[in-house]
Amino acid sequence: AANPSYYEKFKTALKTNAIFGAVHMSPLQGWLNIPIFVATFIMGMSFSLLKEVTGDLWAPTICHSVNNTIATISLRM
């Protein structure tokens, strides 16, 4: 199989992270979903870039876990 071009990888990252942002939205949040979508989309794009730079899925997985841990701890304070 041919190695996908950077353009193809970028298009895939845009589509995947749009879904990533949408999945993190809540029907109860109303207009607050807009910044939630934007923040998770940007975070997902960062994770995609990190995966491309490192060539490894562990780096973005660890970053996602750290983010979730911080969010959970801050909600319990």
Accessible surface in RSA format (square Angstrom, percent):
REM  Atomic radii and reference values for relative SASA: ProtOr
REM  Chains: A
REM  Algorithm: Lee & Richards
REM  Probe-radius: 1.40
REM  Slices: 20
REM RES _ NUM      All-atoms   Total-Side   Main-Chain    Non-polar    All polar
REM                ABS   REL    ABS   REL    ABS   REL    ABS   REL    ABS   REL
RES ALA A   1   157.93 145.2  64.79 100.0  93.14 211.9  82.63 116.4  75.30 199.5
RES ALA A   2    99.08  91.1  65.05 100.4  34.04  77.4  75.27 106.0  23.82  63.1
RES ASN A   3   127.62  88.0  99.04  95.7  28.58  68.8  37.89  91.2  89.73  86.7
RES PRO A   4    72.76  53.0  57.58  52.5  15.18  55.2  66.71  55.1   6.04  37.5
RES SER A   5    60.75  51.3  47.04  62.8  13.71  31.6  52.36 111.5   8.39  11.8
RES TYR A   6   188.01  87.8 181.51 103.3   6.50  16.9 133.80 100.5  54.21  66.8
RES TYR A   7   143.65  67.1 136.00  77.4   7.64  19.9 104.15  78.3  39.50  48.7
RES GLU A   8    75.56  43.4  75.19  56.9   0.37   0.9  28.83  55.8  46.73  38.2
RES LYS A   9    62.85  30.7  55.76  34.2   7.09  16.9  32.87  29.6  29.98  31.9
RES PHE A  10   108.11  54.1 103.70  64.2   4.41  11.5 107.76  65.3   0.35   1.0
RES LYS A  11    66.46  32.4  65.23  40.0   1.23   2.9  28.38  25.5  38.08  40.6
RES THR A  12    82.21  58.5  81.16  82.3   1.05   2.5  56.41  75.8  25.80  39.0
RES ALA A  13    15.90  14.6  11.46  17.7   4.44  10.1  15.63  22.0   0.27   0.7
RES LEU A  14    65.92  36.7  64.03  45.8   1.89   4.7  64.28  45.1   1.64   4.4
RES LYS A  15   134.09  65.4 127.42  78.2   6.67  15.9  87.50  78.8  46.59  49.6
RES THR A  16    74.75  53.2  71.94  72.9   2.81   6.7  58.64  78.8  16.11  24.4
RES ASN A  17     6.70   4.6   6.70   6.5   0.00   0.0   0.00   0.0   6.70   6.5
RES ALA A  18    38.55  35.4  36.70  56.6   1.85   4.2  37.22  52.4   1.33   3.5
RES ILE A  19   113.86  64.8 112.18  83.6   1.68   4.1 113.82  82.0   0.04   0.1
RES PHE A  20    46.96  23.5  42.35  26.2   4.61  12.0  46.79  28.4   0.17   0.5
RES GLY A  21     0.00   0.0   0.00   N/A   0.00   0.0   0.00   0.0   0.00   0.0
RES ALA A  22    46.38  42.6  36.42  56.2   9.96  22.7  36.70  51.7   9.67  25.6
RES VAL A  23   109.37  72.0  83.86  75.9  25.51  61.5  91.55  79.5  17.82  48.3
RES HIS A  24    79.37  43.4  57.88  40.2  21.48  55.0  46.69  48.1  32.67  38.0
RES MET A  25    78.71  40.8  61.17  40.5  17.55  41.8  54.78  46.6  23.93  31.7
RES SER A  26    32.55  27.5  30.91  41.3   1.64   3.8  23.36  49.7   9.19  12.9
RES PRO A  27   134.59  98.1  97.73  89.1  36.86 134.0 109.14  90.1  25.45 158.2
RES LEU A  28   168.48  93.8 135.00  96.6  33.48  84.2 139.25  97.8  29.23  78.7
RES GLN A  29    71.89  40.2  61.30  44.8  10.59  25.2   3.74   8.0  68.15  51.7
RES GLY A  30    48.72  60.1   0.00   N/A  48.72  60.1  42.04 115.4   6.68  15.0
RES TRP A  31   211.43  84.8 201.49  97.5   9.95  23.4 173.29  92.4  38.14  61.9
RES LEU A  32   111.39  62.0 110.97  79.4   0.42   1.1 111.02  78.0   0.38   1.0
RES ASN A  33    22.82  15.7  22.82  22.0   0.00   0.0   8.50  20.5  14.32  13.8
RES ILE A  34    95.48  54.3  92.41  68.8   3.07   7.4  95.46  68.7   0.02   0.1
RES PRO A  35    74.71  54.4  67.47  61.5   7.23  26.3  72.43  59.8   2.28  14.2
RES ILE A  36    55.27  31.4  51.66  38.5   3.61   8.7  55.15  39.7   0.12   0.3
RES PHE A  37    61.99  31.0  61.99  38.4   0.00   0.0  61.99  37.6   0.00   0.0
RES VAL A  38    70.17  46.2  69.41  62.8   0.76   1.8  70.17  61.0   0.00   0.0
RES ALA A  39    53.37  49.1  44.45  68.6   8.93  20.3  50.65  71.3   2.72   7.2
RES THR A  40    18.14  12.9  18.14  18.4   0.00   0.0  18.14  24.4   0.00   0.0
RES PHE A  41    47.42  23.7  47.42  29.4   0.00   0.0  47.42  28.8   0.00   0.0
RES ILE A  42   102.04  58.1 101.20  75.4   0.84   2.0 101.82  73.3   0.23   0.6
RES MET A  43    53.20  27.5  48.88  32.3   4.32  10.3  48.92  41.6   4.28   5.7
RES GLY A  44     2.70   3.3   0.00   N/A   2.70   3.3   2.02   5.5   0.68   1.5
RES MET A  45    40.46  21.0  36.98  24.5   3.48   8.3  37.35  31.8   3.11   4.1
RES SER A  46    58.27  49.2  49.49  66.0   8.78  20.2  30.52  65.0  27.74  38.9
RES PHE A  47    30.62  15.3  30.00  18.6   0.61   1.6  30.28  18.4   0.34   1.0
RES SER A  48    33.77  28.5  25.68  34.3   8.09  18.6  18.75  39.9  15.01  21.0
RES LEU A  49   117.10  65.2 113.17  81.0   3.93   9.9 116.49  81.8   0.61   1.6
RES LEU A  50    55.00  30.6  52.28  37.4   2.72   6.8  54.66  38.4   0.34   0.9
RES LYS A  51    78.46  38.3  78.46  48.1   0.00   0.0  38.06  34.3  40.40  43.0
RES GLU A  52    77.85  44.7  55.80  42.2  22.05  52.5  32.75  63.4  45.10  36.8
RES VAL A  53   114.30  75.2  81.29  73.6  33.01  79.5  88.46  76.9  25.84  70.1
RES THR A  54    68.00  48.4  34.13  34.6  33.87  80.7  41.55  55.8  26.45  40.0
RES GLY A  55    59.59  73.5   0.00   N/A  59.59  73.5  27.73  76.1  31.86  71.4
RES ASP A  56    61.22  42.9  58.54  58.3   2.68   6.3  21.04  49.5  40.18  40.1
RES LEU A  57   120.56  67.1 116.45  83.3   4.12  10.3 116.53  81.8   4.04  10.9
RES TRP A  58   171.46  68.8 170.56  82.6   0.89   2.1 140.44  74.9  31.02  50.3
RES ALA A  59    27.54  25.3  19.59  30.2   7.95  18.1  26.38  37.2   1.16   3.1
RES PRO A  60     9.10   6.6   8.14   7.4   0.96   3.5   8.49   7.0   0.61   3.8
RES THR A  61    61.18  43.5  55.49  56.3   5.69  13.6  47.38  63.6  13.80  20.9
RES ILE A  62    98.69  56.2  97.59  72.7   1.10   2.6  98.69  71.1   0.00   0.0
RES CYS A  63    53.13  40.2  46.80  52.2   6.34  14.9   9.50  24.1  43.63  47.0
RES HIS A  64    51.94  28.4  51.94  36.1   0.00   0.0  35.51  36.6  16.43  19.1
RES SER A  65    57.75  48.8  53.41  71.3   4.34  10.0  33.00  70.3  24.75  34.7
RES VAL A  66    77.97  51.3  75.94  68.7   2.03   4.9  77.96  67.7   0.01   0.0
RES ASN A  67    53.97  37.2  50.51  48.8   3.46   8.3  10.80  26.0  43.17  41.7
RES ASN A  68    67.67  46.7  65.67  63.5   2.00   4.8  23.03  55.4  44.63  43.1
RES THR A  69    72.85  51.8  67.75  68.7   5.09  12.1  47.87  64.3  24.97  37.8
RES ILE A  70   108.12  61.5 106.27  79.2   1.85   4.5 107.58  77.5   0.54   1.5
RES ALA A  71    45.40  41.7  40.23  62.1   5.17  11.8  45.20  63.7   0.20   0.5
RES THR A  72    62.10  44.2  61.00  61.8   1.10   2.6  37.28  50.1  24.82  37.5
RES ILE A  73    93.34  53.1  91.73  68.3   1.61   3.9  93.01  67.0   0.33   0.9
RES SER A  74    66.20  55.9  49.80  66.5  16.40  37.8  36.13  76.9  30.07  42.1
RES LEU A  75   153.22  85.3 123.84  88.6  29.38  73.9 126.37  88.8  26.85  72.3
RES ARG A  76   196.71  82.6 159.36  81.2  37.35  88.9  63.04  86.2 133.68  81.0
RES MET A  77   187.48  97.1 120.01  79.4  67.47 160.6 128.75 109.5  58.72  77.8
END  Absolute sums over single chains surface
CHAIN  1 A     6122.9       5255.3        867.6       4545.8       1577.1
END  Absolute sums over all chains
TOTAL          6122.9       5255.3        867.6       4545.8       1577.1
